Amino acid sequence: MTIEIEELKFECIIGLLDFERHTPQEIIIDLSLSYDFIDEFINYADVAALVQEHMQEQQYELLETALN
């Protein structure tokens, strides 16, 4: 099974520069997630909420680190 999320928009702190560390920026995420279906489907809304919550809590300096 595959979950496709396109244009998930939210604001978070991301970046190295001082102004980036103080002012949330809008980011847009496209995500493709594959998984083996066994007994239950994964709710895409739960995945979107988890991604947003994680990004907002971690406040990454590098986009590349956040993507990993």
N, C-alpha and C positions, 0 to 999 in steps of 0.2 A: 504494500500500500504506500501511497505517497500523499503527503500534505503539501499543498502549494499555498503560500501566503504572499500576496503581492501588495506593495505600497503600504506596508504597516508604518504609520506615521506617529511619532511621539517626540517629546523633547527630553533631552538628557545632557548631562555634563560629559563632554568628550573632547579631548585635545590636550596639547602640551603647553600652549601659550597661556599667560595669566588671564586674559579676557575669556578664553575658552573654559577655564577652570571655574569661573564665576558666573557665567551666563549660559543657561541651557540653550542648546541648539536643536532645531528640528532635524531629525534624521528619518530616512525612509529605508525600510528593509524589505528585500525580497528574499524569500526563504523556501527551499525545497527540502523536505524531510522524508526519507524513505524508512519504512519499518516493516517487519514481518507480522502480518495479521495472524493472531492465534485465537483469542476468544473475544477481544474487545477492540473497538475502534478508538483511536486517539482523537479527542475533540480539538479541532483546529483553533477554536477560541481560547482554550486552555494553553495551547502552545504560544499563541500570540501574547497572551497576558504574561506568561512566564518569561518570554524574551524581553518584553518591555520592562517588567519588574527587575530582572537581572541587570539590564543595561543601566537603569536608573540608579540601582543600588551600588554598582561597581564603579561607576564614574571613570571609565577607562581613559588612559592618556592616548593610546594608539588605536586607531580603527582596526588595524590588523590583529591586535591582541583581542579586541572585542569579538571579531569574527571567528577566531579560533575557539 
